[in-house]
Amino acid sequence: MARFQRRLRHGDATRLAMLERALRGGDATLSPQEAADQLARYREGMRLLVRIVTSPGAPELREAAVYGFVFANISSRHLVLLRRVFANLDEAPVVRAQAAEALGWHLSGFRHRWQRRYRHIIDSLMRGLDDPAPEVRFWSIYALACQNDARILPRLRVIAATDTASCRGMWTLRQEALWAIHRLESDHDYDPRTL
């Protein structure tokens, strides 16, 4: 469910400063990802996330900032930014993987309004299926499955038969591909860990 961004109000500046500290790892009670998710609820918070994503620095910080885009109410320019991050082969795999998850979450909402760019993003995600980093392949599978496009089924079947790598904190790519196949063929969501 998309959350609409709020304008900065009295007292919000203090909250934003606290969330930025947490995003940068300075709060033991709030993870950087949780902080990014909360920052995305504010226009100023989204601006901060964009600045961090587009700046050099620790990939862990950029990864957490990109996480803020996953459940946020984003615009088409944010989608362009996510595609650019994902397509940048010099970017850390964890950041690219997080961008793929965000693209998967949002892309179908832009499909009909944004045909040409949508096709470019799908092409980038298809290339992500061959990426050397397992986390990029894993989240590319997820993003493509979210588009409900059966044209990826042959690629998914190959991955399900051959890719035994796993994604840190998740399950194997084989299981993710099987989940995607089931989702596309039966529209039923299975727990990938059982496949």
Backbone torsions as a table, in degrees:
resi	resn	phi	psi	omega
1	MET	NA	128.6	-179.0
2	ALA	-73.8	141.1	175.5
3	ARG	-107.7	133.3	-179.4
4	PHE	-83.0	144.1	-177.1
5	GLN	-80.7	144.1	179.4
6	ARG	-102.7	152.2	172.6
7	ARG	-77.8	155.9	179.9
8	LEU	-66.8	127.5	178.4
9	ARG	-120.8	172.3	178.4
10	HIS	-55.9	128.7	179.8
11	GLY	93.2	-22.3	-179.8
12	ASP	-69.8	-29.3	-179.5
13	ALA	-60.8	-39.3	177.9
14	THR	-65.2	-42.9	178.8
15	ARG	-64.0	-42.9	178.9
16	LEU	-62.4	-40.0	178.1
17	ALA	-63.4	-40.8	177.8
18	MET	-64.3	-41.7	179.6
19	LEU	-67.8	-37.1	176.7
20	GLU	-64.3	-40.7	175.8
21	ARG	-59.0	-45.0	179.5
22	ALA	-64.9	-39.4	178.0
23	LEU	-59.6	-36.9	-178.8
24	ARG	-85.9	8.3	175.3
25	GLY	89.3	14.4	-176.0
26	GLY	-97.1	21.5	179.9
27	ASP	-141.9	116.4	-177.4
28	ALA	-73.2	-15.8	-176.3
29	THR	-96.1	-9.7	-176.3
30	LEU	-135.6	121.5	-179.3
31	SER	-69.7	156.6	176.1
32	PRO	-56.9	-37.1	179.6
33	GLN	-66.6	-42.3	177.3
34	GLU	-63.0	-39.7	178.3
35	ALA	-63.7	-43.4	178.8
36	ALA	-62.0	-42.2	178.7
37	ASP	-59.7	-42.5	179.7
38	GLN	-73.4	-36.5	176.6
39	LEU	-60.7	-35.4	-177.8
40	ALA	-65.4	-9.9	178.6
41	ARG	-80.5	-10.6	-178.3
42	TYR	-117.3	142.8	177.0
43	ARG	-59.1	-45.1	179.0
44	GLU	-65.1	-34.0	177.1
45	GLY	-65.5	-41.4	176.8
46	MET	-63.9	-39.0	177.4
47	ARG	-61.3	-41.0	178.0
48	LEU	-63.5	-45.0	179.3
49	LEU	-59.7	-42.7	178.3
50	VAL	-62.0	-44.5	179.0
51	ARG	-59.5	-41.9	-178.8
52	ILE	-68.6	-43.4	-179.0
53	VAL	-61.6	-34.4	-175.6
54	THR	-94.9	6.9	-179.3
55	SER	-109.6	152.5	173.7
56	PRO	-70.3	166.2	179.7
57	GLY	141.8	-164.2	-177.0
58	ALA	-64.7	128.1	179.0
59	PRO	-61.0	-29.8	179.9
60	GLU	-62.7	-36.5	178.5
61	LEU	-69.2	-43.8	178.1
62	ARG	-65.3	-38.0	177.3
63	GLU	-60.1	-47.0	179.5
64	ALA	-63.6	-40.4	179.6
65	ALA	-63.6	-41.9	178.8
66	VAL	-64.2	-34.0	177.2
67	TYR	-56.5	-32.8	178.9
68	GLY	-59.4	-22.6	-179.4
69	PHE	-82.1	-16.9	-171.9
70	VAL	-59.8	-52.0	-174.8
71	PHE	-104.7	5.4	-176.1
72	ALA	-80.6	163.4	171.3
73	ASN	-85.0	105.2	-173.5
74	ILE	-109.1	161.5	177.3
75	SER	-102.9	175.7	179.9
76	SER	-64.4	-31.2	178.6
77	ARG	-68.0	-29.9	175.0
78	HIS	-69.3	-37.1	177.6
79	LEU	-63.7	-39.9	176.6
80	VAL	-61.9	-43.1	178.4
81	LEU	-60.9	-45.7	179.6
82	LEU	-61.5	-41.0	177.7
83	ARG	-64.0	-42.2	179.2
84	ARG	-62.0	-42.8	178.0
85	VAL	-62.4	-47.7	-178.8
86	PHE	-61.6	-41.7	-175.6
87	ALA	-77.6	-11.5	-178.4
88	ASN	-78.9	102.0	-177.5
89	LEU	-69.2	-13.0	176.0
90	ASP	-85.3	-10.6	179.1
91	GLU	-75.9	151.3	178.6
92	ALA	-61.0	139.1	-179.6
93	PRO	-54.7	-36.4	-179.0
94	VAL	-65.1	-33.5	179.0
95	VAL	-73.1	-43.7	178.5
96	ARG	-62.7	-40.0	179.2
97	ALA	-63.4	-42.2	179.0
98	GLN	-64.8	-36.8	176.9
99	ALA	-64.6	-38.1	177.9
100	ALA	-63.2	-41.6	177.8
101	GLU	-61.0	-45.1	179.6
102	ALA	-63.7	-40.6	177.4
103	LEU	-61.5	-43.7	178.7
104	GLY	-59.8	-39.6	-178.2
105	TRP	-66.8	-38.6	-170.9
106	HIS	-104.8	-23.3	-166.7
107	LEU	-58.7	-40.3	-176.7
108	SER	-63.5	-26.7	177.6
109	GLY	-68.7	-20.3	-179.7
110	PHE	-104.0	-3.9	-171.6
111	ARG	-52.8	-52.7	-172.1
112	HIS	-79.6	-23.9	-179.6
113	ARG	-87.5	-10.4	-163.1
114	TRP	-143.4	49.9	-168.5
115	GLN	-53.3	-51.6	-173.7
116	ARG	-66.5	-47.6	179.6
117	ARG	-66.2	-35.6	177.3
118	TYR	-57.0	-45.9	-179.9
119	ARG	-62.0	-39.3	178.1
120	HIS	-64.2	-39.7	179.8
121	ILE	-67.1	-43.9	177.7
122	ILE	-60.2	-43.0	177.8
123	ASP	-60.2	-42.0	177.5
124	SER	-62.6	-42.8	179.5
125	LEU	-66.4	-36.1	176.0
126	MET	-62.8	-40.7	175.7
127	ARG	-64.3	-30.4	178.1
128	GLY	-63.2	-22.4	177.7
129	LEU	-66.4	-19.3	179.4
130	ASP	-105.9	7.9	-177.4
131	ASP	-63.9	146.0	178.3
132	PRO	-66.7	-23.7	-177.7
133	ALA	-86.2	122.7	-179.3
134	PRO	-57.1	-37.0	-178.1
135	GLU	-66.8	-33.4	177.1
136	VAL	-69.4	-42.8	177.5
137	ARG	-62.1	-44.9	-178.4
138	PHE	-57.6	-52.7	-175.7
139	TRP	-75.3	-20.6	171.5
140	SER	-67.8	-41.0	175.6
141	ILE	-58.1	-50.0	-179.6
142	TYR	-57.0	-49.9	-176.4
143	ALA	-61.8	-42.1	179.7
144	LEU	-68.9	-38.2	178.4
145	ALA	-64.4	-32.9	179.0
146	CYS	-65.8	-16.6	-178.7
147	GLN	-86.6	-6.2	179.2
148	ASN	52.0	43.3	-179.3
149	ASP	-108.5	106.7	-175.3
150	ALA	-65.8	-11.7	179.7
151	ARG	-63.9	-17.0	179.9
152	ILE	-87.6	-4.8	-177.2
153	LEU	-55.3	-44.0	179.1
154	PRO	-59.3	-41.5	178.2
155	ARG	-64.4	-41.0	179.9
156	LEU	-63.4	-38.4	179.7
157	ARG	-64.9	-38.2	177.0
158	VAL	-64.9	-45.0	179.5
159	ILE	-62.6	-43.6	-179.8
160	ALA	-61.6	-29.7	-178.2
161	ALA	-88.3	-20.3	-169.9
162	THR	-127.5	-22.8	-171.1
163	ASP	-98.0	104.4	-178.0
164	THR	-100.6	5.1	179.0
165	ALA	-64.6	160.0	176.6
166	SER	-123.3	160.4	-179.8
167	CYS	-104.6	129.3	-178.2
168	ARG	-50.4	125.9	177.5
169	GLY	79.4	1.4	-177.2
170	MET	-125.1	-131.2	-178.6
171	TRP	-135.0	-170.5	-175.7
172	THR	-76.2	159.5	176.5
173	LEU	-66.7	-33.3	175.7
174	ARG	-58.1	-46.8	179.6
175	GLN	-64.6	-39.8	178.8
176	GLU	-65.0	-40.7	178.1
177	ALA	-64.7	-41.8	177.4
178	LEU	-63.0	-40.7	176.1
179	TRP	-58.5	-46.8	-178.6
180	ALA	-63.1	-41.1	178.4
181	ILE	-61.2	-48.2	178.7
182	HIS	-60.8	-40.8	-179.5
183	ARG	-63.6	-41.9	-177.9
184	LEU	-75.0	-34.2	-176.0
185	GLU	-87.9	-32.3	-174.7
186	SER	-121.3	-5.9	-177.9
187	ASP	56.3	28.3	177.7
188	HIS	-116.6	131.6	179.8
189	ASP	-90.7	115.8	174.6
190	TYR	-97.9	157.7	170.2
191	ASP	-75.9	116.5	-176.3
192	PRO	-57.1	-27.9	-177.9
193	ARG	-68.3	-16.0	179.6
194	THR	-92.6	-2.8	-175.9
195	LEU	-95.7	NA	NA
